[in-house]
Amino acid sequence: MTSNTAILSSVKVVIPARLASTRLPNKPLVEIAGRSMLEWVWRRAVESAVGEVVIATDSEQIMQLASGFGADAALTQQTHLSGTDRCAEVATQRGWSDDTLVINLQGDEPQIPTACLQQMAALISEYPEAVCSLYEPIVEREVFHDPAAVKVVCDQRERALYFSRAPIPHDRDQTQDGTTAMLGRRHIGLYAYSVARLRAFTELPSSPYEQREKLEQLRLLEHGIPIQMARCCAKVPAGIDTPADLARVRASWPKG
């Protein structure tokens, strides 16, 4: 039987990072408690003890930043439309085999629990035929109705049925006791796949629901590729997309 240590060490982590963020310019470079946000994300990945960790970027400035704190980084094309495309290029650059397992860790998640990265490594090892991701229960009405919080509904096997920025499942009868919101699940934007699945993902044409919701993962569902979900094993704070998010994270960061 394969040990947990062997599973962790065999999985790669790729952290896509780019400077061209519209809502928070130069996002990977912003400072939190004396370090760049990108360095905090990288440190989380390294601390998780999952295998090789690579930062994927289109920026020489980020390459220099990564070198400064000791990270392995790969320079990728500037034409990529998503972090997924960047991950796929790294897999090609590094010559990873089709059955290599990869976690795509977004570069704006400096508070991602290391336990969740370990959980993802175990999940994709169990379901290598699928794309894997995580969710957490929604306990606040505000989150349920917030378009920035992506919701997911799953079948009885915990496979995703649909993702939306809208509050799903919809309460037709407008129940006032909050139970519908409590059925909601917030999608955690963390993905894992085999290199074969990753490459296939990037080769699929953009799909109608994906374009409407601006959610890349809907492309997978529209093409019949299963997304295996699991409830995250630890609370995952929201990532950083805006100056307000950055202020929230800075204010909540542990002192000392």
KELO-827279 format. One record per residue (C-alpha): residue number from 1; x, y, z. Coordinates in Angstrom, 2 decimals. Example, Ala and Ser with C-alpha at 12.3 -4.5 7.8 and 13.67 -1.06 7.14 Angstrom:
BEGIN
- 1  12.30  -4.50  7.80
- 2  13.67  -1.06  7.14
***
This chain:
BEGIN
- 1  0.00  0.00  0.00
- 2  1.31  3.48  -0.90
- 3  2.15  5.60  2.13
- 4  0.84  9.12  2.63
- 5  4.41  10.41  2.41
- 6  4.89  8.73  -0.97
- 7  1.60  10.18  -2.25
- 8  2.55  13.70  -1.17
- 9  6.05  13.57  -2.61
- 10  4.83  12.36  -6.01
- 11  2.45  15.28  -6.60
- 12  3.61  18.54  -8.17
- 13  2.35  21.99  -7.16
- 14  2.27  24.78  -9.75
- 15  1.55  28.36  -8.66
- 16  0.52  30.55  -11.61
- 17  1.41  34.22  -11.03
- 18  1.08  37.23  -13.30
- 19  1.30  40.98  -12.80
- 20  -1.60  41.99  -15.07
- 21  -4.42  41.90  -12.53
- 22  -7.09  44.50  -13.28
- 23  -8.62  44.77  -9.80
- 24  -5.33  44.72  -7.86
- 25  -2.33  45.71  -10.01
- 26  0.93  43.83  -9.40
- 27  -0.94  41.51  -7.06
- 28  1.81  38.90  -6.49
- 29  4.16  41.66  -5.32
- 30  1.95  43.24  -2.66
- 31  3.42  43.10  0.82
- 32  1.86  41.22  3.72
- 33  3.69  41.15  7.06
- 34  7.06  41.86  5.48
- 35  6.88  39.38  2.59
- 36  5.28  39.40  -0.85
- 37  1.96  37.64  -1.23
- 38  3.57  35.26  -3.71
- 39  6.21  34.24  -1.19
- 40  3.53  33.43  1.40
- 41  1.69  31.23  -1.12
- 42  4.93  29.45  -2.02
- 43  5.78  28.93  1.65
- 44  2.38  27.31  2.24
- 45  3.01  24.93  -0.63
- 46  6.49  24.03  0.61
- 47  5.26  23.56  4.20
- 48  2.60  21.13  2.97
- 49  5.40  18.67  2.09
- 50  3.77  17.98  -1.27
- 51  6.46  17.35  -3.90
- 52  8.05  19.74  -6.37
- 53  6.73  23.33  -6.16
- 54  7.06  25.56  -9.24
- 55  5.97  29.17  -9.75
- 56  4.73  29.72  -13.32
- 57  4.88  33.29  -14.57
- 58  5.14  35.46  -17.66
- 59  7.10  38.14  -15.80
- 60  10.87  38.57  -15.45
- 61  10.16  40.65  -12.36
- 62  8.38  37.72  -10.72
- 63  11.19  35.41  -11.82
- 64  13.65  37.66  -9.97
- 65  11.37  37.88  -6.93
- 66  11.04  34.08  -6.78
- 67  14.79  33.64  -7.08
- 68  15.25  36.04  -4.20
- 69  13.31  33.87  -1.77
- 70  14.65  30.59  -3.10
- 71  11.72  29.36  -5.19
- 72  11.86  27.33  -8.38
- 73  10.18  29.34  -11.15
- 74  9.43  28.84  -14.84
- 75  9.00  31.57  -17.43
- 76  5.92  30.93  -19.58
- 77  4.30  32.60  -22.56
- 78  2.55  35.94  -22.16
- 79  -0.34  34.86  -24.38
- 80  -1.93  32.44  -21.89
- 81  -5.52  33.26  -20.96
- 82  -5.52  31.43  -17.63
- 83  -3.41  29.91  -14.90
- 84  -4.47  26.50  -16.18
- 85  -2.74  27.20  -19.50
- 86  0.35  28.28  -17.59
- 87  0.35  25.04  -15.58
- 88  0.12  23.01  -18.77
- 89  3.13  24.79  -20.25
- 90  5.18  24.07  -17.12
- 91  4.27  20.38  -17.41
- 92  5.54  20.41  -20.99
- 93  8.71  22.36  -20.12
- 94  9.55  19.95  -17.29
- 95  8.75  16.83  -19.33
- 96  6.22  15.52  -16.82
- 97  4.54  12.28  -17.90
- 98  0.81  12.06  -18.62
- 99  0.15  10.32  -15.32
- 100  1.98  12.92  -13.22
- 101  -0.43  14.53  -10.75
- 102  -0.51  18.32  -10.48
- 103  -2.11  20.74  -8.02
- 104  -2.92  24.19  -9.41
- 105  -2.56  26.60  -6.48
- 106  -3.63  30.14  -7.28
- 107  -1.08  32.81  -6.44
- 108  -3.57  34.89  -4.45
- 109  -4.18  32.36  -1.65
- 110  -1.58  33.29  1.01
- 111  -3.73  31.78  3.77
- 112  -4.42  28.40  2.17
- 113  -4.11  25.74  4.90
- 114  -1.34  23.24  4.24
- 115  -3.75  20.48  5.28
- 116  -5.94  21.31  2.27
- 117  -3.00  20.87  -0.10
- 118  -2.29  17.49  1.48
- 119  -6.00  16.64  1.15
- 120  -5.89  17.53  -2.56
- 121  -2.86  15.32  -3.12
- 122  -4.67  12.38  -1.52
- 123  -7.89  13.12  -3.44
- 124  -6.32  13.22  -6.90
- 125  -4.37  10.07  -6.07
- 126  -7.71  8.37  -5.35
- 127  -9.50  9.82  -8.40
- 128  -6.83  10.28  -11.10
- 129  -9.45  9.95  -13.85
- 130  -11.20  13.12  -12.68
- 131  -10.35  16.72  -11.99
- 132  -10.49  17.31  -8.22
- 133  -11.42  20.33  -6.16
- 134  -12.79  21.37  -2.75
- 135  -15.77  23.15  -1.21
- 136  -16.84  24.36  2.19
- 137  -20.37  24.77  3.59
- 138  -21.82  28.27  3.43
- 139  -22.97  29.48  6.83
- 140  -23.64  33.15  6.05
- 141  -26.46  34.48  3.88
- 142  -24.20  37.27  2.63
- 143  -21.77  34.76  1.17
- 144  -24.59  32.77  -0.42
- 145  -25.76  35.87  -2.32
- 146  -22.30  37.27  -3.10
- 147  -21.39  36.86  -6.82
- 148  -17.71  36.82  -5.87
- 149  -18.29  33.59  -3.93
- 150  -18.65  30.76  -6.44
- 151  -21.22  28.14  -5.44
- 152  -21.24  24.46  -6.40
- 153  -23.91  21.78  -6.23
- 154  -22.90  18.11  -6.19
- 155  -24.46  14.72  -6.72
- 156  -24.53  11.97  -4.10
- 157  -21.01  10.88  -5.07
- 158  -19.71  14.41  -4.43
- 159  -19.23  15.04  -8.12
- 160  -19.95  18.58  -9.27
- 161  -23.22  19.14  -11.11
- 162  -22.85  22.90  -11.68
- 163  -20.94  25.97  -10.54
- 164  -22.44  29.44  -10.42
- 165  -21.97  32.93  -9.09
- 166  -25.70  32.92  -8.41
- 167  -27.11  31.52  -5.13
- 168  -27.66  27.83  -5.90
- 169  -29.66  25.79  -5.05
- 170  -32.45  28.32  -5.58
- 171  -35.24  28.42  -2.99
- 172  -38.42  28.44  -5.07
- 173  -40.64  28.89  -2.04
- 174  -38.54  31.69  -0.57
- 175  -38.08  30.00  2.79
- 176  -37.22  32.57  5.43
- 177  -35.45  30.33  7.93
- 178  -32.10  30.34  6.12
- 179  -32.03  26.61  5.43
- 180  -31.48  27.07  1.70
- 181  -28.38  29.17  2.26
- 182  -27.12  26.49  4.62
- 183  -27.34  23.99  1.75
- 184  -24.96  26.16  -0.26
- 185  -21.35  25.20  -0.82
- 186  -18.60  27.70  -1.57
- 187  -16.17  26.43  -4.16
- 188  -12.51  26.65  -3.20
- 189  -10.52  27.52  -6.33
- 190  -7.95  24.78  -5.90
- 191  -7.62  22.12  -8.62
- 192  -5.74  18.88  -9.13
- 193  -5.45  16.75  -12.25
- 194  -3.20  14.39  -14.10
- 195  -1.02  16.01  -16.75
- 196  -3.10  14.20  -19.38
- 197  -6.29  15.76  -18.00
- 198  -4.60  19.14  -17.67
- 199  -3.52  19.15  -21.31
- 200  -6.93  17.95  -22.48
- 201  -8.55  20.74  -20.45
- 202  -6.51  23.45  -22.17
- 203  -7.23  22.00  -25.62
- 204  -11.02  22.13  -25.18
- 205  -12.84  25.06  -26.79
- 206  -14.40  27.62  -24.50
- 207  -18.01  26.71  -23.74
- 208  -21.28  28.70  -23.47
- 209  -21.82  28.37  -19.70
- 210  -18.17  29.14  -19.07
- 211  -18.49  32.34  -21.09
- 212  -21.73  33.33  -19.36
- 213  -20.58  32.72  -15.78
- 214  -16.88  33.50  -16.41
- 215  -16.03  30.21  -14.67
- 216  -13.42  28.12  -16.45
- 217  -14.36  24.88  -14.67
- 218  -17.74  24.81  -16.43
- 219  -15.87  23.96  -19.62
- 220  -15.01  20.61  -18.06
- 221  -18.61  19.81  -17.11
- 222  -19.92  20.87  -20.51
- 223  -17.53  18.42  -22.14
- 224  -18.42  15.57  -19.80
- 225  -15.25  15.59  -17.69
- 226  -16.05  14.77  -14.04
- 227  -15.01  17.08  -11.22
- 228  -14.65  15.17  -7.97
- 229  -15.36  17.42  -5.01
- 230  -14.65  17.01  -1.31
- 231  -15.41  19.08  1.75
- 232  -12.20  20.85  2.71
- 233  -10.65  19.61  5.91
- 234  -9.87  23.11  7.20
- 235  -11.41  26.56  6.94
- 236  -10.16  28.36  3.83
- 237  -10.19  32.17  3.97
- 238  -11.20  33.93  0.77
- 239  -8.36  34.82  -1.58
- 240  -7.17  38.31  -2.48
- 241  -8.75  39.92  -5.55
- 242  -9.24  43.56  -4.54
- 243  -7.63  46.25  -2.34
- 244  -10.39  45.58  0.22
- 245  -9.42  41.89  0.30
- 246  -5.79  42.86  0.83
- 247  -6.72  45.17  3.71
- 248  -8.77  42.37  5.31
- 249  -5.92  39.89  5.10
- 250  -3.36  42.36  6.42
- 251  -5.63  43.19  9.36
- 252  -6.18  39.54  10.23
- 253  -2.58  38.37  9.75
- 254  -1.03  36.95  12.93
- 255  1.25  39.43  14.65
- 256  4.88  38.60  15.35
***
